[in-house]
Amino acid sequence: MIKVAITGASGHVGTNLYRMLLDHGYRVRVLIHNRMAGLENLGLEFVKGDVTSLADLRKLCEGCSVVFHLAACISIRKKDQRCMAVNAVSCELLLSAAKSEGVSRIIHFSSIHAFKQVPHDEILDETRDLELDSCVSYNRSKAMGQKIMMEGSSPGLEVVVLNPTAISGPYDYQPSLLGNAVIRFFKGQNPSLIPGGYDWVDVRDVCTAAINAIDHGVPGECYLLSGSWKSLKEMALTVERLGGRKAPRITLPWWLSNIGAVILNMHATVTGAVPLYTSMSLDTLKESHRNISPAKAARDLGYKSRPFEETMADTIRWFKENNYI
């Protein structure tokens, strides 16, 4: 029985991925930093540690054939010093640990934000330049991590990189930033909408592609995993149709949304809370690409994305069953 390891297993992708890996008959070891929600009583093997520790990563990799590197610092602030250590430096450490322990393949989770989004009038695919010079900490760190991983791929340690878009779906225990947005719209806690939207992808489709990448991903290559672009208004109306509160009827203009972001950031700084949105998340909504091609992943990994409304229905059902809404 093949043993695989996962960093970031307590995150949204991780809680779906290890369930699918177990269903496929893999033995699974996970690196745990501080959260255990959803991980209990499933037959997982635990390693307590941190992705910025070489010793902890070596312990994780010992005896494993494949490592899925999911751990990431996801930040909606433009400047966040944590991003580089978790999203980039950890990649160098994991490559070193994996080589030392005889791992044969790493499946690294990057992001759509590792790629430059402009120009918007051309299809975004894997040939797009990386955001290595971005002023946004998250984007730059994910781009750097991807570069490190792709350049670190070798015959002795093959690396495959995955670039999902905005992930939604069930088993969202934390919940994620996007999961929280769905909950807020379902409860009617957002008085207004803001412009823009995301390319949404189902977490289960992403995990299926990740598992297929074990045998079919081309070493040293990256794969975009996209779904369908939907505005926040379309998302809110979908949530309404699925039993949520009435979607807000007012969409704020960009200039007013930016003023709101400043106020929300000030409140979050004082209270220590995560702001509903920031100037960076507004830029993401405004700049998100509407034509992202998953053709390469479809060809090599058998990738398919399910309809957006199906994902929303399953997400809301899971949140209901687990008393989030």
N, C-alpha and C positions, 0 to 999 in steps of 0.2 A: 504494500500500500504506500503510495507516494505521500511524503510529508511536505506541506507548504507552510510558509510563514506570512503573517500580515502585520504591517505597521498601521496605526490609525484604525484599528479594528472596531473601536467603539463609535466611530463616526457613521454617518448615514450610509455611505457606500460599504463600509466594513461590515455593518450589521446585516446587510443583504448578501454580501459576498461570501462570508464564512458559512452562512446557511446553505447557499448554493454549492459551495465546495464540499461541505459535509454530505449533501444529497448526492453528489457525484462520487462519493467514496474516498475523498482525500482525508488524510489526517492533517489537522490544522493547529498550528501554534500561533499565538497572538501576543504582540507586545502591548502591555497595558501601562498607561501613564497614571491616570487618575480616575477614569470612569469605567464602570462595570455594567451599566444598564443594557439589558438585552443579551448579555454574554453568559449568564448563569445557566447551569444545568444542560449544556449542549454537547459536552464531551470535548471541549476545547482544552488545549494545553496553554498555560499562561506563563509569560515572562514579564516580570515587573521591571520597567525601565523607561528610558528616554531615547528618542531618535538622535539626540545630539551627543550620545555616549557611545563610543566605539566598542567598549566592553559589553554594553547591553545589546548592541546590535550583533556582536559575535555570538553571544549566548542565544539570541533569537535565531540566527542562521544555522547554528550547529545541527547537522544531520538533515537539513532541508534541501530539497532540490530546486524549489521555486520560492521566490519572495515577492509578494505584492506590496509595493511601497505606496500606501495611501495617506500616511500622516502628512498633515499640512496645517499651516497657520493661515486661516481664511480671515482676511481683514477687510472691512469696508472703510477704513481710514487711509488717506493717501500716503501718510508717512507712518510706518509701523516697523520698528527695529526688529521685532520678533520674526518677521517674515523670512529674512535672509538665512537665519540660523536653521529654521525648521524646513524651509522649502528648497534651500540650495545646499547649505553645508552638510545637511543630513545625507544628501545624495553622494557626496564624496566619501563620507564615513561608511555608508551602506555598501558602496562598491568595494571598499577596502575589506570590510567585514565579510562580505559574500565571497570574495576571492580567497580569503584566508580559510573559510569553512567549506569550500568546495561546492557552493551553490552554482547551478548551471544556468539559471535564467532569472532575471528580474523583470517584473511587469510594473512599470512606473506610471503612476497617475499624475499627469500634468493638468493642464486646463486650457480651455479655449482662450483664456486671457493671456496665455504665453505668446499668442500670435498677435501681430498688428492687425487692428480691425479695419483700417483704411488702406486702400480705397473701398468704399461701400458698393460701388457699381460693378465690381468684379467678384466672381465666386471666390469664397475663402476656402482654400484647401491646404494641404500639408506643405506646399511650396512657399507659403507666405512667410515673410521674415519674422523672427522672434522679437519680442519686446525687451531686448536687452538694455536699451537706453531709456526705458519708461521712467517717468517721474513718480509713478505709483508703485509702492513697495511690493504689493502682492504680485502685480503683473511682472515686474522685473525679476523678482525672486523665482517665480514659476518658470519664466523663460530661462533663467540661469540654471535652475535645476534640470530642466529638460536638456539643455546643451551639455551639461556635465554627464548626464545619463547616456545620451546618444553617442557622445564621443568616447565614453567608457565601455561601450559594447565591444566584446572581443570573442573569438572562438571559444575561449575557456569560460567566459561569463557573458552570455547573450542578454541584451537589454531591449525590451520593447516598450514604447511610450504610448500612452493613451491620453487623448485630449477631449474629455467630455464637455458639453455645454452646461446649462443650468439644470441641475439634477433635482428631480422630484420623485415621490413615490412612498411606499409603505416602509415600516420598520425605522421610522425617523424618531428615535428616542430622545434626542437632545431638547427640542427639535432643532433642525437646521434653520438658517436664515430664511430660506424659501419656504420651509415647512411652517415657520412662524407666520409668514405672510399669508399662507393659505388659512391658517387658524384665525388670524385677525379678520380676514375677509369673511370667513364663515360666521364669526361672531358679530360682525357688523361694527368692528372697532376702528375702522378707517373711515373718517368722515369725508374724505375726498380721494381722488385718484391723482397720480402723476403721469406725465406722458412716457412714451417709450415702452420697451418690453424686452423679452429674452427669447432665445432659442431654448426650448424646454425639452429635456430628455428624461426617459424613465430610468430610474436607478437599476431596475432589473435587466433592462436591455444593455446597460453599461456593464453590469456584472457578467452577463452572458458573453459579451465580447472579451472581457478580461480573461475568463476561463478558456475561451477559444484561443486566446493569444498564447497560451502555454505551448500548444502544439503548432499553431498556424501563423503566429505573428512573425514577421521578418525581422531578424536582429538588426538593431541600429536604425529602425524605422519608427515613425510616429503615425498615429491613427486618430482622426477626428471622429467623435461620436456625437452626432447632432440629432435633433428630433424635428420640431416644428416651431417657427417663430410665432409668438403670441404676445399681444400687448397686455399690459396690466389690466386694462379695461376688459379685454376678452377673457382673461383669467378670472376676474371678479364676476363677470356674467356667468361663466361656467360654474363657478362655485355656487352662485345663486340658484342656477338650474338644478344643482345637485343637493339642494336643501338648505343652503346657507341663507343668511340675511340678505336683504336687497342690496345689490351692488351700488356704490356711490354713483351719483349722477353727475357730479361736478369733477372735471379734470382741470387741475391747476396749470397755468402756463409755466414754462420753464423758469422765468425770472422769479415768480412767486415761490416756486418749489425750492429754488436756491436760497431764498431768504429763510424759508422754513427749515432747510437743512442746517443753517447756521444756528438757529434757535434750538433745534433738537440736539445738536452737538454740544452746545453750552449746557443744556439740561443734563445730558448724559455724562459730561465731565464732572458736574457737581454731584450727581447721584450715583455714579459708577455703573450705570445701566448701559446696555447696547442701544444706540439710537435707532429709531425706526428707519431712517435713511440718512445718508450723508452726501456731501457734494460729490464724493467719488462714486457712490452707488447711483447718483443721478447721471453722472457721466457714463457709467456702464449702461444704464437704460437707454440713454440717448445714442451711444455709439455702437451698441450691440449689432452685429452683422445679421442680416436677414436671409442670407443665401450661403449657408455653410454646407459643404459637400462631404457626406460620409461614404462616398463611392469607394475609396480605397479600403475602408473597414468592411464594407459590404463584400468586396471582392476577396479579401484575404481572411477575414474573420467571420464571414457569414452574418454580418451585422444587420439587424433590422430594428426599426423603432416603431413602437405601437402608437395608436392615436392619442392625442393630448387629453381628450375627455375621458378616455379609459384610465389614464394615469391619475387624473384628478379624482375620479370616482373611487379608485382603489385607495388613494391617499386619504381621502375624507373618511372612507369606511374604516381604515386602520386607526385614524385619530379618534373616531367615535368608539371603536371597540376598546381602545386603551385610555379612554376618559380624558383626552386632551380637548375634546369639544363635546 
